[in-house]
Amino acid sequence: MIDAHVGNTQHPSHRAILRGLPDSSVIRNRASALNGYTRMPPLGSAEIDPQGSQLLTDWITSMSSANRPSYTEWRTTHFGNSTSPNGAPNIDADNDGHLNYTEYLANTAPLSSSSFLIPGLSITNGQLTLTHPNLEGRLIHVETSPDLSTWTRWLHPDNTGLPMPGPGTTQFTAPTEAPRRFFRLRIEEQ
């Protein structure tokens, strides 16, 4: 969880990582020895890495709620408030077969049955190409199955699940492995 609490904070509102707020993020403050925090780890770490500290600052700043809303913020945007029963994570508000939480992860519209994420799949000259959109703040793994009941992570070297930067798509190309193979995306919050 991005807003997780960490012990030994210098201020009650500080968290391990607080989206968009590097000065209130304990990990960045410890790495940089800022805002009353000691270095992390405390032994053998007298040198501060300015490039690493800036990288942490930039990463935490990039996680502002405008770029990556929490489920509660997303729910308020789409359902008018954070307590609407139709906005509960386990409800399919538009009856399209996808729960609200799945729509949140896929960045689709929970009140439009025509809004859903469909990966692209094509086969040309024995090469399978699978394409999916990059989703900010999401880890995406491609899973495969021979029978729609047993799913495993697709063993493609680029199928790391790591988020891809910026808008656009991610594409995987590999030889076709079997006469019949099914694919799906497993999307998680980063």
N, C-alpha and C positions, 0 to 999 in steps of 0.2 A: 504494500500500500504506500502510495507516495507521501501521504501526510502522517506517516507513522510516528509515534512518540518515542523518544530516546531518553534514557535516564541521564542524569547529570547535565541537564541543560542549564544555560545561564539565564534563561527567561522562560516563564511558563508557556508562552505562545510559540516557542521554537520547537521544531520537529526535525527528524532525521533529514528529510528533504521536503521542503514546502514549496509547492509549485509556484514558479514565478517570483519567489522571494529568496534570493541567495543569502541576504543578511540574516534571515531567520532559519536558515538550513544548517543544521549542526555539522553535517559531513563537510560542506564547503568551508565553514568556519574553522573546523579542526584541521583540515588540510592546509588552510592558509594562516592558522594561528591568529584569527581575528575575533573581535567582539567578546573578548574575555575568555576564549577557549584556548586550551593547550593543544599542541600538535598531536596528530594521530598517525601512527602509533606513538606513544609517549617516549619510547626508547629508540635510539638510533635514527632519529629523524629531525635533526637540528636544522637541516636545509629546507627551505620552502621552495617549491617548484612553481615559479610564477606562471609558466605556460599551463601547467596542470591546474592551478588555481583558477586561471582564466577560463579554461575549458569547463571546469565544474560550474563556474558562474554563468557562462553562456548557456550551458545545458539546462540549468535550473531556471534561468530567465526564459528560455524557450518554452518551458512548460506552463506558460500562463494559461489561465482558464479559457481565454478566448481561442487559443490554439487547440487545447485539449481539455474540454470540460469534464468535470466529474459526472457520474451518473445522475446525481441530484440536480446539477446545473442543466444537463441535457434534458432531464425529465421536466424541469420547469419551463425550458424553452419550448418543448413540444406539447406539453399538456397543461400549461398555464400555472402550475404550482408543483411543489415537490411532494405533495401528499395525495394527488389525484389517484383514485383507485385504478383508473385505466392506464396510468403510468407505472404501475408496479412492474418490477423486473420479470416476473413470471407470467405476465399477461400478454396475449397476442392481440393488441388493440385494433389492428386492421385485418385480422383473420387471414393473413397471408402465409401462415405456417411458421412464422419466425417470432419468437418471444421478444419483448421490448429490449431485454438486455442484449440479445443477439443483434438487434437493430442498432443499438448503441455502439457495440463493438464494430459493426460493419459500416457505421456511418450512413445508414439508410434512414428513410423517413418512416417512423412508426405508425403514421396515420394514412399511409398510401400503400395499398396492396400491390401496386406496380413498382415499388421501390425495393429492390433487393440486389445483393451482390452476387454476380454470376462470373466465375472465372472463365477465361477464354481457353479453349482446348482445340488443337488442330493436329493432324498427322499428315506429314508430307515426306515422301520418299523414306519411309521407315523411321522418321524422326518425329517424336511427340513434342509439341510446344504447348506449355501451360503458362497463361498470363493472368496476373491478378493486380488490382490497384494497390498502390502504396497507401497505407492508412496511418496517419500520424499518431504516435503513441501506442501502436499496436504491434504485438509479436504475431507473425503469421507463419504457420507451418502447413505445408502441403502434406496431406495424409492420403494413403492409397489402400485399396481393398480389392481382393479378387471376387468377393461375394456380397458386398454391402453389409456384412455383419462383423467381420474382423478388420479393424483399421490399424495401420501402422504408419509411422512417419516415412515419407517417401525418401529413399536413400539416394538423394541427389546432392552433390557436394555444395551447392549453393542454397540448399533448403535448411538454413540455419535458424530461421525464425526471427533473425535480427531485423529491426525496423529499417526500411530503406528511406533515405533522406528525400524530403520534398514530395511534391505531387508527381504523378506519373504512374508507371506500372513496373512490375518486376516480372521477368520472363525466365522460364526454365526450359531448356531443350535437352532431350535425351533420346536414346534409341528406344523404340517400343519394346517392352519387356515380355508381354504376354498377349495372347489373343483377346483377352477381356480383362480390363483394369479400370477401376472406378477411382475418382479423385474427389477430395473435398478440402476445404480450408479450415484449419483450427485457428481461431483468432482469440488472443488474450490481451488484457491490458498490460502495458509495459510497466 
